[in-house]
Amino acid sequence: MKFMITALLAALSVTSAFVPMVSRSSYKSTLRMAGPAKTAAEDLELTLKVIMDHIARSATASEEQFISQMKEMQESDDSGETDVSIPYDAAAKLAYEASDKSMDYDDFKAKYEADAVAMVISKQPVDVSIPYDAAAKLAYEASDKSMNYADFKAKYEADAVAMVTSKQPVDVSIPYDAAAKLAYEASDKSMKYADFKTKYEADAVAMVTSKQPVDVSIPYDAAAKLAYEASDKSMKYADFKTKYEADAVAMVTSKQTKD
C-alpha cells in the first residue's frame, strides 16, 4: 500500500498544475465511502478511483496540497495498528468500574491487589502434618487445666512412655534357683537363704541320685560271701574266700572226672 501510494505521488507530481483544489473534509469523506479493500488489486483500484473522483469534482489544487493529502492518507494507514497489550492493572480497573466507587482508584487498587495476593496464598497446598505433641495438646484441652501446659505435657509424655513400656513382652523365664526360693518361703526360715539354698540343692542331688536304676548284678564272689556269713567266721574272709574257691574248684573237677 505504501509503495503504491509513493509511486502514484511520483507519477502524479508532473500533472500537479492540472489537479483541482479540494477541501480536506470532502477528501476524507470520499475515502470513508470507498470502504476497505480486500485485495491488493482492489486497493489500487480504490486508490485510483479516489484520485480520479477528486480531480473530477475539485477546483485547482497546488502540488504541495496534493502531496500533503497523499502523505496524510499514508500516515492514516500507518496509524491504523491497534495496541492489544493489556496494562498490568487492567483487572483492578475493571473491578473499580464495576464497584460503587466509594473510594478513589489508588486506594481501591491497593486493596484489590492485597486481596488478590491473600486469595492466591489461601489456595496454596494445605499443611496436613501433625505436630509431635498433638496428642498432649488434645489431652490438655480435655483436662481441667489445673497446671500449665508445659508441666502437663511433661507428665503426659512420662505416663505415655510408662504405658508403652508396660505393654512390652513379659519375661517368663524362670531363674535357676526358683525352686529353692519357693521352698525357703514355705520354710520356717530358721537359717539364712544362702545356707538353706546350699542344703536344699544338696538334698535335691541326693534324691535324684537315689532315684537311679538299682544295680542287680551279682558279684563273682557272692557265693563265698554267703558261705562266709553262714560259717563261724573263725578265719578272715580273705582266707575263707581262698579256701572256699579252692574247694569249689576241686568239687567241680571231681564231678567232671566221674562223668
Secondary structure, 3 states (H helix, E strand, C coil): CHHHHHHHHHHHHHHHHHCCCCCHHHHHHHHHHHCCCCCHHHHHHHHHHHHHHHHHHCCCCCHHHHHHHHHHHHHHHHCCCCCCCCCCCHHHHHHHHHCCCCCCHHHHHHHHHHHHHHHHHHCCCCCCCCCCCHHHHHHHHHCCCCCCHHHHHHHHHHHHHHHHHHCCCCCCCCCCCHHHHHHHHHCCCCCCHHHHHHHHHHHHHHHHHHCCCCCCCCCCCHHHHHHHHHCCCCCCHHHHHHHHHHHHHHHHHHHHHHC
